[in-house]
Amino acid sequence: MVDLHTHTTCSDGSLSVRALLELASKENVRYLSITDHQNVDAYKELGDIETRKLFNGKIIPGVELFFKHGNISNEVLGYGIDIKKMAKLNKLTSKQLESEFLFLEDLYAVISKYDCELSNINLIKERMRKENLIAREAMIYDSLNRKALRSLGSGPKPDKDFITVKVADPQSEFYIKRKQCLDTLEQASTKIRKAGGLVFMAHAFDAGNDKDVLEMLDYAVNNKLVDGIEVYYKNFTKPQVQFMENYAKQHNLLISGGSDFHHVKSKSGNLTQLDFDIMPWIKQITFL
């Protein structure tokens, strides 16, 4: 059983590293990757012998990095990375941070028109600086701000929909025009490869409309920016999974899948427990 997309309290997950390992062990996951957003802090805890004993399966060192491509803001997953190298590679530049501050201010200005209560913006900025967060994540990580986003967004992920779709749509009443300084797909891919990892496109169908998604996938493949794609994902419909399976086969891409685990929503847990062939990976990465 495989789950290669999980999050802990080191980014926006609700479980500590120890608690996630306990859950994975309980649910008989054999291959696990912790893929926190923009950081690899979770892996520091795995240096503790007692923590590592909580899970006797294989751990694939991972990370999830943001990028901007055309009309899409999405993420790539990095697997088999050198943790120390990735920690050094993935700091926001001062220019990027200032751009994210401006975006945060614009978000507050737009949202405040709709009588939504928001947290103190200076505290959010401080957290962004301290934790290497972009505005989107800082908004979603804050419970009060996330409540505001959910009230204005739509779909299964209204908070994410508001920031990545409505705010980016020139026809939307929430549109914010800005020059985004997020990494390009090339830059995010390069960081993972410099850290010795394999690059996978994450949850592509969650990123935008089908036309933009296909353009993004073709661009990534044609420019050799990814080694694989996330084929199995909790929000994908059966036709979307089938499309991804066929696309991976057609382009000779490795496949991954996971729960994108953030929160326990039932007593039985929520890890995906996917059963797919991970053998093509074995000789290409180092496990922890």
N, C-alpha and C positions, 0 to 999 in steps of 0.2 A: 504494500500500500504506500502511496506517494502523496505528499503535500509539499509543493515547492513554492508556495506563496503565502507567507504568514507574517504577522506583525506583533510586536510586543509594546510595552510601555516606553521603550526607547524611541518609538515614534508615536503612532496614534492607536496602538492596541491597548486593550484593557488588562491583559495578563502580563505578569513579569516573565522573564526568561524561564525561571524555574517552573512557574505555573504552566507555561506553554509546553515545556518538555514533559511535565507530568501528564498533561492532557494527551499529548502525542503518544506517549507510552501506553496510556490507558486505552487509546483507540487503535493500537497496533499499527501505527504508522512506521514504516521501515526506512523510508527516505524522507528527510525533512530539510527545508531551507527556511531560515529566518530572513526575511527580505524587508527590513524596515526602510522607510523613506529617507533617502539622503544621508544615511549614517550606518555604521557597522558597530555601534556601541554594544549591542547585545552580545557580541562575540567575546567581549572582555570578560563577561561573566562565565563563559564556558571554560575559562582557564582555571576556575575553581573545581577541584576534583569531585567534591560532593555534588555540585550542580550537574556536572557531566554524567554522573552515575544515574541521574534520574531518567535518562533516555539511552537505551542500548542499541538504537538503530544508527543509520548513517546520517550524518549532518553535512549538507552541502553549504559552504559559506556563500551567502548571497546578499544582495542589496537591490533596492528599487530606486531608479533615478528619473527625474522629470526631464522632459524635453518639449520644445515647441517646433512644430513642423506645419507650415501653411496655416490652415484654419484649425489645426488640431493641437491640443496640449495633451500629452500622454506620458507614459512611462516605459522604460525598458528595465528588464530584470537582468542582473548580472549573477552568474553562478560560477563557483570554483575560483573565486577571487582571492587574492592575497589581501588579508584584512588590513595589515599595516599600510600597504601601498594605497588601498582605497581610502583609508582615513585621511591621508595626506592629499589625495587628488581631488576630493569632493567638497572643498570649502567654497562657499559663495564669495565672489569677488566683491570689493567695495562698491563697484559700479552696479553689479547685480543686486546687492542689498539695497542700495539707494533707489533703484528702479522698483523693487518690491515694496519699499516704504511708500512710494508715490501711488502704487496700485492700491495699497491698503487704504490710503487716505481717500482715494476715489471710491473705493468700495463703501467706506463709512459714509461718504457724502450721498451716494445713491440709496443705500439702505435706510439712512436716517429719514428719508422722505416718506417712509411707510410706517412710521411710528413703531419701529422695532428697537428694542432695548439692546445696546451693545456694550461690551466691556471697554474699559479705559484703553484708548488707542496707544498711549505711551507704554503701558504694560505689555501690550501685544508686540510692539516694536522691540522692546527689551528682550522679550522671549525669542523673537526672530533672530536677533543678534547673538544671543547666548547659545541657542540651539541649532543655528544654521538652517533656519526655516524660511521658505518662501511664504508670501502673503496667503496664498490659497490654503496651505497646510496650517498656518497659524490661526486662520479663521475657523477652520474645521476642528482643530484641536481644542478650541475654547468652547465650553458648553453653551454659554450664553450666545455667543456669535453664531454657533452652529444652529441653534434654535431659530435665529433670525433668518439664516440662509434657507433652512428647511421650509419656513413659512412662505418664502418667495419663489422657491424652486418647484420642480415637478418631477414625476417619474419615480422609479425605485430608489434613486439616490438624489433627492431634491437639493441637498446642500452642494453636492458636486455639480449638478446640473446648472445651478444658478451661476457658479463661478466660471465653469468651462464652456457652457453653451449660451446662456442668456446674456451674460456680460460681454461675450465675444461676438454676439450677433448684431450687426449694424441696424437691423430692423427691430431690435428689441428695445423696450422702454428702459431697460437696465444697461444698455450698451455703454461700455467705457473704452474710449480710444486711447491706446497707449503703445509705447514702444517697449516690448517685452524683452528682458535680458536673460530669459531662461536659456539653458544650453540648447543648441540645435541637436537634432538626432545624431549628427556626426560627432559632436563633442561628447555627448553622453555615451555613445558607443565606444569612442576612443578611451574614455576614462576606464571603462570596464576592461577593455583589452590591455591597457597599460598595467592594470592590476592583475593581468593573467587570466581573466575570466572569459566565459562565453556570454554572448549577448542574445537576449530573447525579447521579442516584442510582447509587451503585456496587454491583456484584455482589450484587444484592438477595437472590437465592436462597441465598447463602452466609450470610445473616444470621440465619436461623431457619426455623421450619416454614412451610409454604405459607400457612396462614391468617394468621399474623402478618405475613408478607411482603406479602401482598395488602392487608392493612389499612394497612401503612406506605406502600405505593405510592399507594393511594387517598387517604390523608390528605395526602401530599405534593402530589398533583395537585389535589385539591379546594381546598387552601389556597394554591395557586400558589407552592409552595416549590421546585419544580424546573423546569428548562427542558427536560430530557431524561433519558434513562436509559441505563445501560450494558447494551446488548442482547447484545453478543458478549463472552463471558468464558470463560476456559479451563476452568472447572469446571462450566459449564452443560451439561446434557444437550440433545439436539436438541429435545425437547418444551419445555424451559425457554426455549431461544432462540426457538422459534416463538411461545411465549406472549408473550415480551418484544417481539418484532416486532409482533405483533397489538396489544399494549397500547400501544406507542408510536404506532402508526397510529391507533388508536381515540381517543387523547387528544391527538393532534397534537403529539407530543413529538419533539425531536431525538434522534438515536441516536448512541451512541459504542461503542467496543469496544477491548480491549487485552489484552495478555498478563499484566498485573499482574506484570511482569518483576522478579525479585529476583536470581536466580542463573543462571549459565550451567551447564546440565546436560548439554550435548553439544557436540561440536566445531562443529556447524552453527549453534549459538546457539539462542535460544528466543523471539525476538520473534514476535508473533502474525502479523504481515503480513496483517492483515485487508483485504479489498477491499470497502469500502462507500462509499456516496455521502456525501461530506463537504461537498458544495457548499452545502447549506442553511446551513452555518456561516460561509461565507466573508465575508459582509458584516457579520457580527455581532462578529467578534473581530479583535484585532491579533496578527499573527505576529511572532516574533523573527527 
